[in-house]
Amino acid sequence: MSDAPANANPLDVLYDALALPASARIERRVAKSLLSERGALSSADRRRVDAGLERLTWRATLKPTQAGVPAFSDPARDYAQIVVMSAQLRPDAQADRLGEVIHRAIAHPLVLLVGDEAGAVLSVGLKRRHEREADRVVVERLAVSPAVTGGGDPVEAAFLSSLTLAALSAHDLWSLHMGWGDRADAFAAARITGVFRLADDEVQADARRAALAAHAVQAREVARLRKAAAGEQRLNRRIDLSHDVAQAEAELARLTRLLA
């Protein structure tokens, strides 16, 4: 179980779970204007930042000397360091979109903690070089965990324990970054299955990502069909929809088994 205080800020709970060395800590506030300058924001996104972002903090910079693993570079990626930031949000902020905006604006590989006093998510933005512009990077993939509340339920506690830097068997900064992303996916799967389990290898991790995406789509389809069936007045059509719901639920159950 988590030993975090009951009133701990979930952003701090997540950050403390990483157990980064003190030498990596920065703890510097980042101006909102940086996001507009580097993120090429639309006017709508600028409004979202102004209205929803309370504080953006550069918590740490993890380099090979602190991580205990070498940097990584290939034609697609440059992993000389990993930046860790936290975004304290205001009530009713559009958390998902703000997370994407911050990942786009920060050129470095980024581990972003996003949330407020009620809950916070781990958002891992895997980066690669732009295919045509050598001085630009793009977000290759985002892995976003369910919310951590600090309540200490067994699934959340297992997830937090898995995030510790020392617990990741990384061989370079790229695999370290992927490891945190895989743990976000494992937590998402665990919120469906009730059991937190890390993938054995990259093949399993890729399969789980595909199953999570398919499960999300199918869950929306089940909800749509249930709503349609509940509102249908014609008996014959209601029977047909009930059959469709049963089929969709069976497929959702199959996808859930794939996540176990």
C-alpha positions as CSV (number, residue, x, y, z in Angstrom):
1,M,0.0,0.0,0.0
2,S,1.1,3.6,-0.6
3,D,2.6,5.3,2.5
4,A,1.8,8.8,1.1
5,P,0.0,11.1,3.5
6,A,-3.8,11.2,3.0
7,N,-3.6,14.9,2.0
8,A,-0.6,14.6,-0.3
9,N,-0.8,16.4,-3.6
10,P,-1.1,13.7,-6.3
11,L,1.5,15.5,-8.4
12,D,4.0,15.1,-5.6
13,V,2.9,11.5,-5.0
14,L,3.8,10.7,-8.6
15,Y,7.0,12.7,-8.6
16,D,8.2,11.1,-5.3
17,A,7.4,7.6,-6.8
18,L,10.0,8.2,-9.5
19,A,12.7,8.4,-6.8
20,L,15.1,10.5,-8.9
21,P,18.5,11.4,-7.4
22,A,18.8,14.8,-5.7
23,S,21.4,15.8,-8.3
24,A,18.8,15.7,-11.0
25,R,16.4,18.2,-9.4
26,I,15.8,21.6,-10.9
27,E,12.5,22.9,-9.4
28,R,12.2,25.9,-11.6
29,R,8.9,27.5,-12.7
30,V,8.4,27.7,-16.5
31,A,6.6,30.7,-17.9
32,K,3.4,30.0,-19.8
33,S,4.7,32.2,-22.6
34,L,7.3,29.5,-23.4
35,L,4.5,27.2,-24.5
36,S,3.1,29.8,-27.0
37,E,6.6,30.6,-28.3
38,R,7.7,27.0,-28.8
39,G,4.4,25.2,-29.3
40,A,3.0,27.2,-32.2
41,L,-0.3,27.3,-30.4
42,S,-3.6,28.1,-31.9
43,S,-5.7,30.9,-30.3
44,A,-7.9,28.2,-28.8
45,D,-4.9,26.4,-27.2
46,R,-3.5,29.7,-25.9
47,R,-6.9,30.3,-24.2
48,R,-6.8,26.8,-22.7
49,V,-3.3,27.4,-21.3
50,D,-4.3,30.8,-19.9
51,A,-7.5,29.5,-18.3
52,G,-6.4,26.0,-17.2
53,L,-2.7,26.0,-16.3
54,E,-1.9,27.2,-12.8
55,R,1.8,26.4,-12.8
56,L,4.3,24.5,-14.9
57,T,7.4,23.4,-13.0
58,W,10.6,21.9,-14.4
59,R,11.2,19.3,-11.7
60,A,14.3,17.5,-12.9
61,T,16.7,16.8,-15.7
62,L,17.8,13.2,-15.9
63,K,21.2,12.7,-17.6
64,P,23.3,9.6,-18.0
65,T,25.3,10.4,-14.9
66,Q,22.2,10.5,-12.7
67,A,20.3,7.7,-14.4
68,G,23.2,5.3,-14.5
69,V,22.6,4.4,-18.1
70,P,24.1,5.9,-21.3
71,A,22.5,8.4,-23.7
72,F,20.9,7.1,-26.9
73,S,21.1,8.4,-30.4
74,D,20.1,7.0,-33.8
75,P,18.9,8.5,-37.1
76,A,15.4,8.9,-35.6
77,R,16.0,9.9,-32.0
78,D,18.4,11.9,-29.7
79,Y,18.1,10.9,-26.1
80,A,20.8,12.9,-24.3
81,Q,18.5,13.6,-21.3
82,I,15.0,13.2,-20.1
83,V,13.1,16.2,-18.6
84,V,10.5,15.8,-15.8
85,M,7.9,18.5,-15.4
86,S,4.7,18.9,-13.5
87,A,1.7,20.9,-14.6
88,Q,-0.6,22.1,-11.8
89,L,-4.1,22.6,-13.3
90,R,-7.0,24.8,-12.3
91,P,-10.5,23.4,-11.9
92,D,-12.2,22.4,-15.1
93,A,-9.0,22.6,-17.1
94,Q,-8.8,20.5,-20.3
95,A,-6.1,18.2,-19.0
96,D,-5.7,15.9,-22.0
97,R,-5.3,18.8,-24.4
98,L,-3.0,20.8,-22.1
99,G,-0.8,17.7,-21.8
100,E,-0.5,17.4,-25.5
101,V,0.3,21.2,-25.8
102,I,3.1,20.9,-23.3
103,H,4.6,17.8,-24.9
104,R,4.7,19.6,-28.3
105,A,6.3,22.7,-26.9
106,I,9.1,21.0,-25.0
107,A,11.8,19.7,-27.4
108,H,13.4,17.2,-24.9
109,P,12.0,13.8,-24.2
110,L,9.5,14.5,-21.5
111,V,7.9,12.8,-18.5
112,L,5.0,15.1,-17.6
113,L,2.9,14.9,-14.4
114,V,-0.5,16.6,-15.0
115,G,-3.3,17.2,-12.5
116,D,-4.6,19.0,-9.4
117,E,-5.3,18.2,-5.8
118,A,-7.9,15.6,-6.8
119,G,-5.7,13.5,-9.0
120,A,-2.7,13.4,-11.4
121,V,-1.6,11.4,-14.4
122,L,1.7,10.3,-15.7
123,S,2.1,11.4,-19.3
124,V,5.1,10.1,-21.2
125,G,5.9,11.8,-24.6
126,L,8.3,9.7,-26.7
127,K,10.1,12.0,-29.2
128,R,11.7,11.6,-32.5
129,R,13.4,13.9,-35.0
130,H,11.2,15.6,-37.6
131,E,11.5,13.7,-40.9
132,R,12.2,16.9,-43.0
133,E,13.4,19.5,-40.5
134,A,16.6,18.4,-38.6
135,D,16.2,21.0,-35.9
136,R,12.7,20.0,-34.9
137,V,11.4,17.0,-32.9
138,V,7.8,15.6,-32.9
139,V,5.9,13.5,-30.4
140,E,6.1,10.0,-31.6
141,R,3.7,8.5,-29.1
142,L,1.9,9.6,-25.9
143,A,1.3,7.1,-23.1
144,V,-1.0,8.5,-20.4
145,S,-1.8,6.7,-17.2
146,P,-5.1,6.8,-15.3
147,A,-5.3,9.3,-12.5
148,V,-3.4,8.7,-9.3
149,T,-5.2,10.1,-6.2
150,G,-2.9,9.1,-3.4
151,G,-5.6,6.9,-1.9
152,G,-3.3,3.9,-1.9
153,D,-5.5,1.2,-3.4
154,P,-3.5,-2.0,-4.4
155,V,-3.5,-1.3,-8.1
156,E,-2.4,2.3,-7.7
157,A,0.2,1.3,-5.1
158,A,1.7,-1.4,-7.5
159,F,1.9,1.2,-10.2
160,L,3.6,3.7,-8.0
161,S,6.1,1.1,-6.8
162,S,7.0,0.2,-10.4
163,L,8.0,3.8,-11.3
164,T,11.1,4.0,-9.1
165,L,14.1,4.7,-11.2
166,A,16.0,1.8,-9.6
167,A,13.2,-0.6,-10.6
168,L,13.5,0.0,-14.3
169,S,16.0,-2.3,-15.9
170,A,16.9,0.2,-18.7
171,H,20.0,-0.1,-20.8
172,D,19.9,3.5,-22.1
173,L,17.8,6.7,-21.8
174,W,15.5,5.7,-24.6
175,S,14.6,2.4,-23.0
176,L,14.2,4.2,-19.7
177,H,11.7,6.5,-21.2
178,M,9.8,3.7,-22.9
179,G,9.8,1.8,-19.6
180,W,7.8,4.6,-17.9
181,G,5.5,4.7,-20.9
182,D,4.9,0.9,-20.6
183,R,4.1,1.4,-16.9
184,A,1.4,4.0,-17.8
185,D,-0.1,1.5,-20.2
186,A,0.1,-1.3,-17.5
187,F,-1.8,0.9,-15.1
188,A,-4.5,1.6,-17.7
189,A,-4.9,-2.1,-18.3
190,A,-5.0,-2.8,-14.6
191,R,-7.8,-0.3,-14.1
192,I,-9.8,-2.6,-16.5
193,T,-8.6,-6.0,-15.2
194,G,-8.0,-5.2,-11.6
195,V,-4.4,-6.6,-11.7
196,F,-1.3,-4.7,-12.3
197,R,1.1,-6.6,-14.5
198,L,4.2,-5.4,-16.4
199,A,4.8,-6.7,-19.9
200,D,7.6,-9.3,-20.2
201,D,9.0,-7.8,-23.4
202,E,8.4,-5.2,-26.1
203,V,6.2,-7.6,-28.1
204,Q,3.9,-7.9,-25.1
205,A,3.9,-4.2,-24.5
206,D,3.0,-3.5,-28.2
207,A,0.2,-6.0,-28.0
208,R,-1.2,-4.5,-24.9
209,R,-1.1,-1.0,-26.4
210,A,-3.1,-2.3,-29.4
211,A,-5.6,-4.1,-27.1
212,L,-6.0,-0.9,-24.9
213,A,-6.8,1.1,-28.0
214,A,-9.3,-1.5,-29.3
215,H,-10.9,-1.8,-25.8
216,A,-11.5,1.9,-25.7
217,V,-13.2,1.9,-29.1
218,Q,-15.3,-1.1,-28.2
219,A,-16.3,0.4,-24.8
220,R,-17.6,3.4,-26.6
221,E,-19.5,1.2,-29.0
222,V,-21.1,-0.7,-26.2
223,A,-22.2,2.5,-24.5
224,R,-23.6,3.8,-27.8
225,L,-25.7,0.6,-28.4
226,R,-26.9,0.5,-24.8
227,K,-28.1,4.1,-25.1
228,A,-29.8,3.4,-28.4
229,A,-31.5,0.3,-27.0
230,A,-32.7,2.2,-23.9
231,G,-34.3,4.9,-26.1
232,E,-35.9,2.7,-28.7
233,Q,-39.7,2.4,-28.7
234,R,-40.2,-0.1,-31.4
235,L,-40.3,-3.7,-30.1
236,N,-38.6,-5.3,-33.1
237,R,-35.9,-2.8,-33.3
238,R,-35.3,-3.0,-29.5
239,I,-34.9,-6.8,-29.8
240,D,-32.3,-6.3,-32.6
241,L,-30.4,-3.7,-30.6
242,S,-30.4,-6.0,-27.6
243,H,-28.7,-8.6,-29.8
244,D,-26.2,-6.1,-31.0
245,V,-25.5,-5.1,-27.4
246,A,-24.8,-8.7,-26.4
247,Q,-22.4,-9.2,-29.3
248,A,-20.6,-5.9,-28.5
249,E,-20.3,-6.9,-24.8
250,A,-18.9,-10.3,-25.8
251,E,-16.3,-8.6,-27.9
252,L,-15.4,-6.2,-25.1
253,A,-15.0,-9.2,-22.7
254,R,-12.7,-10.8,-25.2
255,L,-10.5,-7.6,-25.4
256,T,-10.5,-7.4,-21.6
257,R,-9.1,-11.0,-21.5
258,L,-6.3,-9.9,-23.8
259,L,-5.3,-7.2,-21.2
260,A,-5.1,-9.7,-18.3
